[in-house]
Amino acid sequence: MWNDTDIPLAYLITFRTYGTWLHGDERGSVNRFQNRYGSSRLPPNREWVEKNKERMVREPVKLDTKRRSVTEASIRETCTI
């Protein structure tokens, strides 16, 4: 159903794990100033990505099978509450 009131019909909650989607990435990103529904994303910037990689204090966190399972269970529990 189309919603012509510009009010979201639902929430889409997403998250990224540490170091897997840095500012400047070609997929775009948001910051605290550009983080509203319908706002534009920050443009890709290879130098910014490299600078952010240099600032990382540990390796990127990727979810293996066990971590994905725990994450899904936690999300489902929170939704139930």
mmJSON file of the N, C-alpha and C atoms, coordinates in Angstrom:
{"data_MODEL":{"atom_site":{
"group_PDB":["ATOM","ATOM","ATOM","ATOM","ATOM","ATOM","ATOM","ATOM","ATOM","ATOM","ATOM","ATOM","ATOM","ATOM","ATOM","ATOM","ATOM","ATOM","ATOM","ATOM","ATOM","ATOM","ATOM","ATOM","ATOM","ATOM","ATOM","ATOM","ATOM","ATOM","ATOM","ATOM","ATOM","ATOM","ATOM","ATOM","ATOM","ATOM","ATOM","ATOM","ATOM","ATOM","ATOM","ATOM","ATOM","ATOM","ATOM","ATOM","ATOM","ATOM","ATOM","ATOM","ATOM","ATOM","ATOM","ATOM","ATOM","ATOM","ATOM","ATOM","ATOM","ATOM","ATOM","ATOM","ATOM","ATOM","ATOM","ATOM","ATOM","ATOM","ATOM","ATOM","ATOM","ATOM","ATOM","ATOM","ATOM","ATOM","ATOM","ATOM","ATOM","ATOM","ATOM","ATOM","ATOM","ATOM","ATOM","ATOM","ATOM","ATOM","ATOM","ATOM","ATOM","ATOM","ATOM","ATOM","ATOM","ATOM","ATOM","ATOM","ATOM","ATOM","ATOM","ATOM","ATOM","ATOM","ATOM","ATOM","ATOM","ATOM","ATOM","ATOM","ATOM","ATOM","ATOM","ATOM","ATOM","ATOM","ATOM","ATOM","ATOM","ATOM","ATOM","ATOM","ATOM","ATOM","ATOM","ATOM","ATOM","ATOM","ATOM","ATOM","ATOM","ATOM","ATOM","ATOM","ATOM","ATOM","ATOM","ATOM","ATOM","ATOM","ATOM","ATOM","ATOM","ATOM","ATOM","ATOM","ATOM","ATOM","ATOM","ATOM","ATOM","ATOM","ATOM","ATOM","ATOM","ATOM","ATOM","ATOM","ATOM","ATOM","ATOM","ATOM","ATOM","ATOM","ATOM","ATOM","ATOM","ATOM","ATOM","ATOM","ATOM","ATOM","ATOM","ATOM","ATOM","ATOM","ATOM","ATOM","ATOM","ATOM","ATOM","ATOM","ATOM","ATOM","ATOM","ATOM","ATOM","ATOM","ATOM","ATOM","ATOM","ATOM","ATOM","ATOM","ATOM","ATOM","ATOM","ATOM","ATOM","ATOM","ATOM","ATOM","ATOM","ATOM","ATOM","ATOM","ATOM","ATOM","ATOM","ATOM","ATOM","ATOM","ATOM","ATOM","ATOM","ATOM","ATOM","ATOM","ATOM","ATOM","ATOM","ATOM","ATOM","ATOM","ATOM","ATOM","ATOM","ATOM","ATOM","ATOM","ATOM","ATOM","ATOM","ATOM","ATOM","ATOM","ATOM","ATOM","ATOM","ATOM","ATOM"],
"id":[1,2,3,4,5,6,7,8,9,10,11,12,13,14,15,16,17,18,19,20,21,22,23,24,25,26,27,28,29,30,31,32,33,34,35,36,37,38,39,40,41,42,43,44,45,46,47,48,49,50,51,52,53,54,55,56,57,58,59,60,61,62,63,64,65,66,67,68,69,70,71,72,73,74,75,76,77,78,79,80,81,82,83,84,85,86,87,88,89,90,91,92,93,94,95,96,97,98,99,100,101,102,103,104,105,106,107,108,109,110,111,112,113,114,115,116,117,118,119,120,121,122,123,124,125,126,127,128,129,130,131,132,133,134,135,136,137,138,139,140,141,142,143,144,145,146,147,148,149,150,151,152,153,154,155,156,157,158,159,160,161,162,163,164,165,166,167,168,169,170,171,172,173,174,175,176,177,178,179,180,181,182,183,184,185,186,187,188,189,190,191,192,193,194,195,196,197,198,199,200,201,202,203,204,205,206,207,208,209,210,211,212,213,214,215,216,217,218,219,220,221,222,223,224,225,226,227,228,229,230,231,232,233,234,235,236,237,238,239,240,241,242,243],
"type_symbol":["N","C","C","N","C","C","N","C","C","N","C","C","N","C","C","N","C","C","N","C","C","N","C","C","N","C","C","N","C","C","N","C","C","N","C","C","N","C","C","N","C","C","N","C","C","N","C","C","N","C","C","N","C","C","N","C","C","N","C","C","N","C","C","N","C","C","N","C","C","N","C","C","N","C","C","N","C","C","N","C","C","N","C","C","N","C","C","N","C","C","N","C","C","N","C","C","N","C","C","N","C","C","N","C","C","N","C","C","N","C","C","N","C","C","N","C","C","N","C","C","N","C","C","N","C","C","N","C","C","N","C","C","N","C","C","N","C","C","N","C","C","N","C","C","N","C","C","N","C","C","N","C","C","N","C","C","N","C","C","N","C","C","N","C","C","N","C","C","N","C","C","N","C","C","N","C","C","N","C","C","N","C","C","N","C","C","N","C","C","N","C","C","N","C","C","N","C","C","N","C","C","N","C","C","N","C","C","N","C","C","N","C","C","N","C","C","N","C","C","N","C","C","N","C","C","N","C","C","N","C","C","N","C","C","N","C","C","N","C","C","N","C","C"],
"label_atom_id":["N","CA","C","N","CA","C","N","CA","C","N","CA","C","N","CA","C","N","CA","C","N","CA","C","N","CA","C","N","CA","C","N","CA","C","N","CA","C","N","CA","C","N","CA","C","N","CA","C","N","CA","C","N","CA","C","N","CA","C","N","CA","C","N","CA","C","N","CA","C","N","CA","C","N","CA","C","N","CA","C","N","CA","C","N","CA","C","N","CA","C","N","CA","C","N","CA","C","N","CA","C","N","CA","C","N","CA","C","N","CA","C","N","CA","C","N","CA","C","N","CA","C","N","CA","C","N","CA","C","N","CA","C","N","CA","C","N","CA","C","N","CA","C","N","CA","C","N","CA","C","N","CA","C","N","CA","C","N","CA","C","N","CA","C","N","CA","C","N","CA","C","N","CA","C","N","CA","C","N","CA","C","N","CA","C","N","CA","C","N","CA","C","N","CA","C","N","CA","C","N","CA","C","N","CA","C","N","CA","C","N","CA","C","N","CA","C","N","CA","C","N","CA","C","N","CA","C","N","CA","C","N","CA","C","N","CA","C","N","CA","C","N","CA","C","N","CA","C","N","CA","C","N","CA","C","N","CA","C","N","CA","C","N","CA","C","N","CA","C","N","CA","C","N","CA","C","N","CA","C","N","CA","C"],
"label_alt_id":[null,null,null,null,null,null,null,null,null,null,null,null,null,null,null,null,null,null,null,null,null,null,null,null,null,null,null,null,null,null,null,null,null,null,null,null,null,null,null,null,null,null,null,null,null,null,null,null,null,null,null,null,null,null,null,null,null,null,null,null,null,null,null,null,null,null,null,null,null,null,null,null,null,null,null,null,null,null,null,null,null,null,null,null,null,null,null,null,null,null,null,null,null,null,null,null,null,null,null,null,null,null,null,null,null,null,null,null,null,null,null,null,null,null,null,null,null,null,null,null,null,null,null,null,null,null,null,null,null,null,null,null,null,null,null,null,null,null,null,null,null,null,null,null,null,null,null,null,null,null,null,null,null,null,null,null,null,null,null,null,null,null,null,null,null,null,null,null,null,null,null,null,null,null,null,null,null,null,null,null,null,null,null,null,null,null,null,null,null,null,null,null,null,null,null,null,null,null,null,null,null,null,null,null,null,null,null,null,null,null,null,null,null,null,null,null,null,null,null,null,null,null,null,null,null,null,null,null,null,null,null,null,null,null,null,null,null,null,null,null,null,null,null],
"label_comp_id":["MET","MET","MET","TRP","TRP","TRP","ASN","ASN","ASN","ASP","ASP","ASP","THR","THR","THR","ASP","ASP","ASP","ILE","ILE","ILE","PRO","PRO","PRO","LEU","LEU","LEU","ALA","ALA","ALA","TYR","TYR","TYR","LEU","LEU","LEU","ILE","ILE","ILE","THR","THR","THR","PHE","PHE","PHE","ARG","ARG","ARG","THR","THR","THR","TYR","TYR","TYR","GLY","GLY","GLY","THR","THR","THR","TRP","TRP","TRP","LEU","LEU","LEU","HIS","HIS","HIS","GLY","GLY","GLY","ASP","ASP","ASP","GLU","GLU","GLU","ARG","ARG","ARG","GLY","GLY","GLY","SER","SER","SER","VAL","VAL","VAL","ASN","ASN","ASN","ARG","ARG","ARG","PHE","PHE","PHE","GLN","GLN","GLN","ASN","ASN","ASN","ARG","ARG","ARG","TYR","TYR","TYR","GLY","GLY","GLY","SER","SER","SER","SER","SER","SER","ARG","ARG","ARG","LEU","LEU","LEU","PRO","PRO","PRO","PRO","PRO","PRO","ASN","ASN","ASN","ARG","ARG","ARG","GLU","GLU","GLU","TRP","TRP","TRP","VAL","VAL","VAL","GLU","GLU","GLU","LYS","LYS","LYS","ASN","ASN","ASN","LYS","LYS","LYS","GLU","GLU","GLU","ARG","ARG","ARG","MET","MET","MET","VAL","VAL","VAL","ARG","ARG","ARG","GLU","GLU","GLU","PRO","PRO","PRO","VAL","VAL","VAL","LYS","LYS","LYS","LEU","LEU","LEU","ASP","ASP","ASP","THR","THR","THR","LYS","LYS","LYS","ARG","ARG","ARG","ARG","ARG","ARG","SER","SER","SER","VAL","VAL","VAL","THR","THR","THR","GLU","GLU","GLU","ALA","ALA","ALA","SER","SER","SER","ILE","ILE","ILE","ARG","ARG","ARG","GLU","GLU","GLU","THR","THR","THR","CYS","CYS","CYS","THR","THR","THR","ILE","ILE","ILE"],
"label_asym_id":["A","A","A","A","A","A","A","A","A","A","A","A","A","A","A","A","A","A","A","A","A","A","A","A","A","A","A","A","A","A","A","A","A","A","A","A","A","A","A","A","A","A","A","A","A","A","A","A","A","A","A","A","A","A","A","A","A","A","A","A","A","A","A","A","A","A","A","A","A","A","A","A","A","A","A","A","A","A","A","A","A","A","A","A","A","A","A","A","A","A","A","A","A","A","A","A","A","A","A","A","A","A","A","A","A","A","A","A","A","A","A","A","A","A","A","A","A","A","A","A","A","A","A","A","A","A","A","A","A","A","A","A","A","A","A","A","A","A","A","A","A","A","A","A","A","A","A","A","A","A","A","A","A","A","A","A","A","A","A","A","A","A","A","A","A","A","A","A","A","A","A","A","A","A","A","A","A","A","A","A","A","A","A","A","A","A","A","A","A","A","A","A","A","A","A","A","A","A","A","A","A","A","A","A","A","A","A","A","A","A","A","A","A","A","A","A","A","A","A","A","A","A","A","A","A","A","A","A","A","A","A","A","A","A","A","A","A","A","A","A","A","A","A"],
"label_entity_id":["1","1","1","1","1","1","1","1","1","1","1","1","1","1","1","1","1","1","1","1","1","1","1","1","1","1","1","1","1","1","1","1","1","1","1","1","1","1","1","1","1","1","1","1","1","1","1","1","1","1","1","1","1","1","1","1","1","1","1","1","1","1","1","1","1","1","1","1","1","1","1","1","1","1","1","1","1","1","1","1","1","1","1","1","1","1","1","1","1","1","1","1","1","1","1","1","1","1","1","1","1","1","1","1","1","1","1","1","1","1","1","1","1","1","1","1","1","1","1","1","1","1","1","1","1","1","1","1","1","1","1","1","1","1","1","1","1","1","1","1","1","1","1","1","1","1","1","1","1","1","1","1","1","1","1","1","1","1","1","1","1","1","1","1","1","1","1","1","1","1","1","1","1","1","1","1","1","1","1","1","1","1","1","1","1","1","1","1","1","1","1","1","1","1","1","1","1","1","1","1","1","1","1","1","1","1","1","1","1","1","1","1","1","1","1","1","1","1","1","1","1","1","1","1","1","1","1","1","1","1","1","1","1","1","1","1","1","1","1","1","1","1","1"],
"label_seq_id":[1,1,1,2,2,2,3,3,3,4,4,4,5,5,5,6,6,6,7,7,7,8,8,8,9,9,9,10,10,10,11,11,11,12,12,12,13,13,13,14,14,14,15,15,15,16,16,16,17,17,17,18,18,18,19,19,19,20,20,20,21,21,21,22,22,22,23,23,23,24,24,24,25,25,25,26,26,26,27,27,27,28,28,28,29,29,29,30,30,30,31,31,31,32,32,32,33,33,33,34,34,34,35,35,35,36,36,36,37,37,37,38,38,38,39,39,39,40,40,40,41,41,41,42,42,42,43,43,43,44,44,44,45,45,45,46,46,46,47,47,47,48,48,48,49,49,49,50,50,50,51,51,51,52,52,52,53,53,53,54,54,54,55,55,55,56,56,56,57,57,57,58,58,58,59,59,59,60,60,60,61,61,61,62,62,62,63,63,63,64,64,64,65,65,65,66,66,66,67,67,67,68,68,68,69,69,69,70,70,70,71,71,71,72,72,72,73,73,73,74,74,74,75,75,75,76,76,76,77,77,77,78,78,78,79,79,79,80,80,80,81,81,81],
"pdbx_PDB_ins_code":[null,null,null,null,null,null,null,null,null,null,null,null,null,null,null,null,null,null,null,null,null,null,null,null,null,null,null,null,null,null,null,null,null,null,null,null,null,null,null,null,null,null,null,null,null,null,null,null,null,null,null,null,null,null,null,null,null,null,null,null,null,null,null,null,null,null,null,null,null,null,null,null,null,null,null,null,null,null,null,null,null,null,null,null,null,null,null,null,null,null,null,null,null,null,null,null,null,null,null,null,null,null,null,null,null,null,null,null,null,null,null,null,null,null,null,null,null,null,null,null,null,null,null,null,null,null,null,null,null,null,null,null,null,null,null,null,null,null,null,null,null,null,null,null,null,null,null,null,null,null,null,null,null,null,null,null,null,null,null,null,null,null,null,null,null,null,null,null,null,null,null,null,null,null,null,null,null,null,null,null,null,null,null,null,null,null,null,null,null,null,null,null,null,null,null,null,null,null,null,null,null,null,null,null,null,null,null,null,null,null,null,null,null,null,null,null,null,null,null,null,null,null,null,null,null,null,null,null,null,null,null,null,null,null,null,null,null,null,null,null,null,null,null],
"Cartn_x":[0.847,0.0,0.889,0.594,1.375,0.997,1.982,1.783,2.211,1.258,1.604,1.705,1.851,1.962,3.4,4.357,5.771,6.059,5.16,5.363,5.666,6.795,7.128,6.063,5.76,4.785,5.398,6.705,7.4,8.807,9.495,10.894,11.762,12.827,13.849,15.085,15.393,16.526,17.679,18.762,19.934,21.141,22.151,23.393,24.542,25.688,26.896,27.832,28.626,29.614,30.878,31.702,32.896,33.735,33.947,34.881,34.397,33.108,32.643,31.995,31.727,31.143,31.59,32.687,33.297,32.773,32.823,32.466,33.355,32.761,33.482,33.319,32.743,32.518,31.651,31.876,31.125,29.626,29.232,27.808,27.109,27.897,27.337,27.236,27.073,26.921,26.231,25.898,25.29,26.126,25.954,26.586,25.509,25.873,24.868,24.14,24.691,24.053,23.176,23.467,22.684,22.176,21.192,20.71,19.204,18.497,17.042,16.417,15.217,14.47,14.439,14.868,14.84,16.042,16.956,18.122,19.128,19.968,20.957,22.105,22.76,23.916,25.17,26.189,27.484,28.075,28.745,29.312,30.535,30.83,32.031,33.292,34.282,35.534,36.617,37.401,38.415,39.435,39.847,40.815,40.24,38.954,38.297,38.241,37.943,37.922,39.295,40.349,41.7,42.072,41.708,41.988,41.249,39.999,39.228,39.814,40.321,40.974,42.202,42.965,44.162,43.81,42.657,42.239,41.675,41.388,40.813,41.813,41.329,42.203,42.197,41.337,41.321,40.741,40.748,40.241,38.723,38.172,36.716,36.043,34.845,34.09,33.089,33.218,32.274,31.524,30.228,29.391,29.486,30.018,30.038,28.678,28.517,27.234,26.731,27.579,27.164,26.756,27.538,27.226,25.937,25.714,24.454,23.268,23.41,22.34,22.007,23.027,22.825,22.186,22.645,22.097,20.616,20.28,18.877,18.008,18.485,17.718,17.502,18.508,18.399,17.394,17.421,16.463,15.042,14.843,13.508,13.018,13.904,13.533,13.123,13.9,13.588,12.251,11.974,10.685,9.517,9.727,8.678,8.357,9.4,9.214,8.475],
"Cartn_y":[-1.181,0.0,1.239,2.181,3.414,4.353,4.981,5.932,7.304,8.165,9.475,10.563,10.156,11.133,11.394,10.719,10.816,10.333,9.56,8.961,7.48,7.013,5.6,4.674,3.596,2.619,1.608,1.522,0.557,1.057,0.391,0.686,-0.36,0.061,-0.847,-0.577,-1.5,-1.338,-2.158,-1.496,-2.182,-1.835,-2.642,-2.351,-2.959,-2.481,-3.015,-3.402,-4.404,-4.767,-3.933,-3.893,-3.052,-3.223,-2.126,-2.1,-2.674,-3.029,-3.657,-2.682,-1.455,-0.46,0.902,1.378,2.615,3.819,4.995,6.226,6.367,6.778,6.913,5.702,4.617,3.4,3.706,2.978,3.21,2.954,2.199,1.943,3.132,4.125,5.294,5.061,6.124,6.018,7.277,7.273,8.438,8.809,10.026,10.439,11.065,11.594,12.12,13.342,13.976,15.152,14.796,13.681,13.202,11.81,11.731,10.444,10.492,11.086,11.16,10.44,9.988,9.316,10.191,9.646,10.362,11.25,11.393,12.255,11.544,12.324,11.745,11.112,10.177,9.525,10.327,10.073,10.692,10.078,10.864,10.333,9.453,8.54,7.708,8.563,8.118,8.846,7.848,7.401,6.363,6.783,8.031,8.502,8.417,8.715,8.656,7.212,6.275,4.854,4.436,4.786,4.402,5.016,6.261,6.922,6.214,5.833,5.123,3.744,3.072,1.774,1.93,2.985,3.25,3.49,4.057,4.393,3.199,2.118,0.955,0.356,-0.038,-0.586,-2.117,-2.723,-4.19,-4.576,-5.854,-6.357,-6.184,-6.069,-5.989,-7.229,-7.042,-8.139,-8.665,-9.931,-10.575,-11.637,-11.749,-12.699,-14.083,-15.038,-16.42,-17.044,-18.319,-18.988,-18.838,-19.068,-18.97,-17.538,-16.565,-15.161,-14.716,-15.172,-14.84,-15.434,-16.647,-17.313,-16.57,-16.191,-15.453,-14.091,-13.432,-12.13,-12.257,-13.246,-13.447,-13.728,-14.592,-14.905,-13.666,-12.82,-11.594,-10.628,-10.496,-9.619,-10.124,-11.426,-12.005,-11.824,-12.028,-11.837,-10.393,-9.457,-8.039,-7.692,-8.203,-7.938,-8.505,-9.658,-10.27,-9.407,-8.873,-8.013,-6.756],
"Cartn_z":[0.0,0.0,0.0,-0.863,-0.957,0.173,0.762,1.852,1.357,1.04,0.493,1.557,2.818,3.899,4.311,3.68,4.039,5.453,6.012,7.329,7.106,7.587,7.38,7.973,7.256,7.72,8.68,8.687,9.53,9.792,10.671,10.939,10.274,9.678,9.173,10.009,10.887,11.778,11.22,10.925,10.4,11.258,11.157,11.854,11.075,11.333,10.738,11.875,11.629,12.625,12.391,13.398,13.406,12.147,11.451,10.338,9.023,8.897,7.656,6.682,7.112,6.203,6.704,6.188,6.662,5.893,6.534,5.836,4.611,3.504,2.255,1.352,1.866,1.098,-0.12,-1.208,-2.442,-2.292,-1.27,-1.036,-0.393,0.014,0.683,2.175,2.923,4.369,4.874,6.135,6.768,7.985,8.451,9.697,10.583,11.705,12.621,12.07,11.052,10.465,9.271,8.624,7.486,7.819,8.706,9.177,9.392,8.474,8.565,7.378,7.577,6.528,5.273,4.17,2.908,2.635,3.596,3.366,2.461,1.809,0.9,1.687,1.049,1.66,1.356,2.151,1.893,0.625,-0.184,-1.429,-1.176,-2.11,-1.978,-1.946,-1.172,-1.063,-0.647,-1.608,-1.367,-0.308,-0.323,0.676,2.088,2.227,3.532,4.032,3.115,3.486,4.007,3.286,3.696,5.044,5.256,6.537,7.671,7.426,8.448,8.737,7.711,7.925,8.816,8.585,9.396,10.86,11.113,12.48,13.251,12.559,13.231,14.213,15.374,16.407,16.425,15.629,15.514,14.155,13.864,12.594,12.519,11.299,11.15,11.758,12.286,12.889,11.868,11.533,10.617,11.386,11.095,11.826,11.2,11.956,11.51,11.843,11.593,11.793,13.224,14.198,15.6,15.959,15.545,15.848,15.17,13.927,13.239,13.987,14.455,15.187,16.483,17.231,18.485,18.199,17.145,16.773,16.409,15.604,15.224,16.446,17.333,18.541,19.392,19.5,20.293,19.681,18.373,17.699,17.89,17.723,17.894,19.335,20.307,21.711,21.968,21.447,21.646,21.012,19.831,19.166,19.963,20.571,21.388,22.602,23.216,24.401,24.002],
"occupancy":[1.0,1.0,1.0,1.0,1.0,1.0,1.0,1.0,1.0,1.0,1.0,1.0,1.0,1.0,1.0,1.0,1.0,1.0,1.0,1.0,1.0,1.0,1.0,1.0,1.0,1.0,1.0,1.0,1.0,1.0,1.0,1.0,1.0,1.0,1.0,1.0,1.0,1.0,1.0,1.0,1.0,1.0,1.0,1.0,1.0,1.0,1.0,1.0,1.0,1.0,1.0,1.0,1.0,1.0,1.0,1.0,1.0,1.0,1.0,1.0,1.0,1.0,1.0,1.0,1.0,1.0,1.0,1.0,1.0,1.0,1.0,1.0,1.0,1.0,1.0,1.0,1.0,1.0,1.0,1.0,1.0,1.0,1.0,1.0,1.0,1.0,1.0,1.0,1.0,1.0,1.0,1.0,1.0,1.0,1.0,1.0,1.0,1.0,1.0,1.0,1.0,1.0,1.0,1.0,1.0,1.0,1.0,1.0,1.0,1.0,1.0,1.0,1.0,1.0,1.0,1.0,1.0,1.0,1.0,1.0,1.0,1.0,1.0,1.0,1.0,1.0,1.0,1.0,1.0,1.0,1.0,1.0,1.0,1.0,1.0,1.0,1.0,1.0,1.0,1.0,1.0,1.0,1.0,1.0,1.0,1.0,1.0,1.0,1.0,1.0,1.0,1.0,1.0,1.0,1.0,1.0,1.0,1.0,1.0,1.0,1.0,1.0,1.0,1.0,1.0,1.0,1.0,1.0,1.0,1.0,1.0,1.0,1.0,1.0,1.0,1.0,1.0,1.0,1.0,1.0,1.0,1.0,1.0,1.0,1.0,1.0,1.0,1.0,1.0,1.0,1.0,1.0,1.0,1.0,1.0,1.0,1.0,1.0,1.0,1.0,1.0,1.0,1.0,1.0,1.0,1.0,1.0,1.0,1.0,1.0,1.0,1.0,1.0,1.0,1.0,1.0,1.0,1.0,1.0,1.0,1.0,1.0,1.0,1.0,1.0,1.0,1.0,1.0,1.0,1.0,1.0,1.0,1.0,1.0,1.0,1.0,1.0,1.0,1.0,1.0,1.0,1.0,1.0],
"B_iso_or_equiv":[0.0,0.0,0.0,0.0,0.0,0.0,0.0,0.0,0.0,0.0,0.0,0.0,0.0,0.0,0.0,0.0,0.0,0.0,0.0,0.0,0.0,0.0,0.0,0.0,0.0,0.0,0.0,0.0,0.0,0.0,0.0,0.0,0.0,0.0,0.0,0.0,0.0,0.0,0.0,0.0,0.0,0.0,0.0,0.0,0.0,0.0,0.0,0.0,0.0,0.0,0.0,0.0,0.0,0.0,0.0,0.0,0.0,0.0,0.0,0.0,0.0,0.0,0.0,0.0,0.0,0.0,0.0,0.0,0.0,0.0,0.0,0.0,0.0,0.0,0.0,0.0,0.0,0.0,0.0,0.0,0.0,0.0,0.0,0.0,0.0,0.0,0.0,0.0,0.0,0.0,0.0,0.0,0.0,0.0,0.0,0.0,0.0,0.0,0.0,0.0,0.0,0.0,0.0,0.0,0.0,0.0,0.0,0.0,0.0,0.0,0.0,0.0,0.0,0.0,0.0,0.0,0.0,0.0,0.0,0.0,0.0,0.0,0.0,0.0,0.0,0.0,0.0,0.0,0.0,0.0,0.0,0.0,0.0,0.0,0.0,0.0,0.0,0.0,0.0,0.0,0.0,0.0,0.0,0.0,0.0,0.0,0.0,0.0,0.0,0.0,0.0,0.0,0.0,0.0,0.0,0.0,0.0,0.0,0.0,0.0,0.0,0.0,0.0,0.0,0.0,0.0,0.0,0.0,0.0,0.0,0.0,0.0,0.0,0.0,0.0,0.0,0.0,0.0,0.0,0.0,0.0,0.0,0.0,0.0,0.0,0.0,0.0,0.0,0.0,0.0,0.0,0.0,0.0,0.0,0.0,0.0,0.0,0.0,0.0,0.0,0.0,0.0,0.0,0.0,0.0,0.0,0.0,0.0,0.0,0.0,0.0,0.0,0.0,0.0,0.0,0.0,0.0,0.0,0.0,0.0,0.0,0.0,0.0,0.0,0.0,0.0,0.0,0.0,0.0,0.0,0.0,0.0,0.0,0.0,0.0,0.0,0.0,0.0,0.0,0.0,0.0,0.0,0.0],
"pdbx_formal_charge":[null,null,null,null,null,null,null,null,null,null,null,null,null,null,null,null,null,null,null,null,null,null,null,null,null,null,null,null,null,null,null,null,null,null,null,null,null,null,null,null,null,null,null,null,null,null,null,null,null,null,null,null,null,null,null,null,null,null,null,null,null,null,null,null,null,null,null,null,null,null,null,null,null,null,null,null,null,null,null,null,null,null,null,null,null,null,null,null,null,null,null,null,null,null,null,null,null,null,null,null,null,null,null,null,null,null,null,null,null,null,null,null,null,null,null,null,null,null,null,null,null,null,null,null,null,null,null,null,null,null,null,null,null,null,null,null,null,null,null,null,null,null,null,null,null,null,null,null,null,null,null,null,null,null,null,null,null,null,null,null,null,null,null,null,null,null,null,null,null,null,null,null,null,null,null,null,null,null,null,null,null,null,null,null,null,null,null,null,null,null,null,null,null,null,null,null,null,null,null,null,null,null,null,null,null,null,null,null,null,null,null,null,null,null,null,null,null,null,null,null,null,null,null,null,null,null,null,null,null,null,null,null,null,null,null,null,null,null,null,null,null,null,null],
"auth_seq_id":[1,1,1,2,2,2,3,3,3,4,4,4,5,5,5,6,6,6,7,7,7,8,8,8,9,9,9,10,10,10,11,11,11,12,12,12,13,13,13,14,14,14,15,15,15,16,16,16,17,17,17,18,18,18,19,19,19,20,20,20,21,21,21,22,22,22,23,23,23,24,24,24,25,25,25,26,26,26,27,27,27,28,28,28,29,29,29,30,30,30,31,31,31,32,32,32,33,33,33,34,34,34,35,35,35,36,36,36,37,37,37,38,38,38,39,39,39,40,40,40,41,41,41,42,42,42,43,43,43,44,44,44,45,45,45,46,46,46,47,47,47,48,48,48,49,49,49,50,50,50,51,51,51,52,52,52,53,53,53,54,54,54,55,55,55,56,56,56,57,57,57,58,58,58,59,59,59,60,60,60,61,61,61,62,62,62,63,63,63,64,64,64,65,65,65,66,66,66,67,67,67,68,68,68,69,69,69,70,70,70,71,71,71,72,72,72,73,73,73,74,74,74,75,75,75,76,76,76,77,77,77,78,78,78,79,79,79,80,80,80,81,81,81],
"auth_comp_id":["MET","MET","MET","TRP","TRP","TRP","ASN","ASN","ASN","ASP","ASP","ASP","THR","THR","THR","ASP","ASP","ASP","ILE","ILE","ILE","PRO","PRO","PRO","LEU","LEU","LEU","ALA","ALA","ALA","TYR","TYR","TYR","LEU","LEU","LEU","ILE","ILE","ILE","THR","THR","THR","PHE","PHE","PHE","ARG","ARG","ARG","THR","THR","THR","TYR","TYR","TYR","GLY","GLY","GLY","THR","THR","THR","TRP","TRP","TRP","LEU","LEU","LEU","HIS","HIS","HIS","GLY","GLY","GLY","ASP","ASP","ASP","GLU","GLU","GLU","ARG","ARG","ARG","GLY","GLY","GLY","SER","SER","SER","VAL","VAL","VAL","ASN","ASN","ASN","ARG","ARG","ARG","PHE","PHE","PHE","GLN","GLN","GLN","ASN","ASN","ASN","ARG","ARG","ARG","TYR","TYR","TYR","GLY","GLY","GLY","SER","SER","SER","SER","SER","SER","ARG","ARG","ARG","LEU","LEU","LEU","PRO","PRO","PRO","PRO","PRO","PRO","ASN","ASN","ASN","ARG","ARG","ARG","GLU","GLU","GLU","TRP","TRP","TRP","VAL","VAL","VAL","GLU","GLU","GLU","LYS","LYS","LYS","ASN","ASN","ASN","LYS","LYS","LYS","GLU","GLU","GLU","ARG","ARG","ARG","MET","MET","MET","VAL","VAL","VAL","ARG","ARG","ARG","GLU","GLU","GLU","PRO","PRO","PRO","VAL","VAL","VAL","LYS","LYS","LYS","LEU","LEU","LEU","ASP","ASP","ASP","THR","THR","THR","LYS","LYS","LYS","ARG","ARG","ARG","ARG","ARG","ARG","SER","SER","SER","VAL","VAL","VAL","THR","THR","THR","GLU","GLU","GLU","ALA","ALA","ALA","SER","SER","SER","ILE","ILE","ILE","ARG","ARG","ARG","GLU","GLU","GLU","THR","THR","THR","CYS","CYS","CYS","THR","THR","THR","ILE","ILE","ILE"],
"auth_asym_id":["A","A","A","A","A","A","A","A","A","A","A","A","A","A","A","A","A","A","A","A","A","A","A","A","A","A","A","A","A","A","A","A","A","A","A","A","A","A","A","A","A","A","A","A","A","A","A","A","A","A","A","A","A","A","A","A","A","A","A","A","A","A","A","A","A","A","A","A","A","A","A","A","A","A","A","A","A","A","A","A","A","A","A","A","A","A","A","A","A","A","A","A","A","A","A","A","A","A","A","A","A","A","A","A","A","A","A","A","A","A","A","A","A","A","A","A","A","A","A","A","A","A","A","A","A","A","A","A","A","A","A","A","A","A","A","A","A","A","A","A","A","A","A","A","A","A","A","A","A","A","A","A","A","A","A","A","A","A","A","A","A","A","A","A","A","A","A","A","A","A","A","A","A","A","A","A","A","A","A","A","A","A","A","A","A","A","A","A","A","A","A","A","A","A","A","A","A","A","A","A","A","A","A","A","A","A","A","A","A","A","A","A","A","A","A","A","A","A","A","A","A","A","A","A","A","A","A","A","A","A","A","A","A","A","A","A","A","A","A","A","A","A","A"],
"auth_atom_id":["N","CA","C","N","CA","C","N","CA","C","N","CA","C","N","CA","C","N","CA","C","N","CA","C","N","CA","C","N","CA","C","N","CA","C","N","CA","C","N","CA","C","N","CA","C","N","CA","C","N","CA","C","N","CA","C","N","CA","C","N","CA","C","N","CA","C","N","CA","C","N","CA","C","N","CA","C","N","CA","C","N","CA","C","N","CA","C","N","CA","C","N","CA","C","N","CA","C","N","CA","C","N","CA","C","N","CA","C","N","CA","C","N","CA","C","N","CA","C","N","CA","C","N","CA","C","N","CA","C","N","CA","C","N","CA","C","N","CA","C","N","CA","C","N","CA","C","N","CA","C","N","CA","C","N","CA","C","N","CA","C","N","CA","C","N","CA","C","N","CA","C","N","CA","C","N","CA","C","N","CA","C","N","CA","C","N","CA","C","N","CA","C","N","CA","C","N","CA","C","N","CA","C","N","CA","C","N","CA","C","N","CA","C","N","CA","C","N","CA","C","N","CA","C","N","CA","C","N","CA","C","N","CA","C","N","CA","C","N","CA","C","N","CA","C","N","CA","C","N","CA","C","N","CA","C","N","CA","C","N","CA","C","N","CA","C","N","CA","C","N","CA","C","N","CA","C","N","CA","C","N","CA","C"],
"pdbx_PDB_model_num":[1,1,1,1,1,1,1,1,1,1,1,1,1,1,1,1,1,1,1,1,1,1,1,1,1,1,1,1,1,1,1,1,1,1,1,1,1,1,1,1,1,1,1,1,1,1,1,1,1,1,1,1,1,1,1,1,1,1,1,1,1,1,1,1,1,1,1,1,1,1,1,1,1,1,1,1,1,1,1,1,1,1,1,1,1,1,1,1,1,1,1,1,1,1,1,1,1,1,1,1,1,1,1,1,1,1,1,1,1,1,1,1,1,1,1,1,1,1,1,1,1,1,1,1,1,1,1,1,1,1,1,1,1,1,1,1,1,1,1,1,1,1,1,1,1,1,1,1,1,1,1,1,1,1,1,1,1,1,1,1,1,1,1,1,1,1,1,1,1,1,1,1,1,1,1,1,1,1,1,1,1,1,1,1,1,1,1,1,1,1,1,1,1,1,1,1,1,1,1,1,1,1,1,1,1,1,1,1,1,1,1,1,1,1,1,1,1,1,1,1,1,1,1,1,1,1,1,1,1,1,1,1,1,1,1,1,1,1,1,1,1,1,1]
}}}
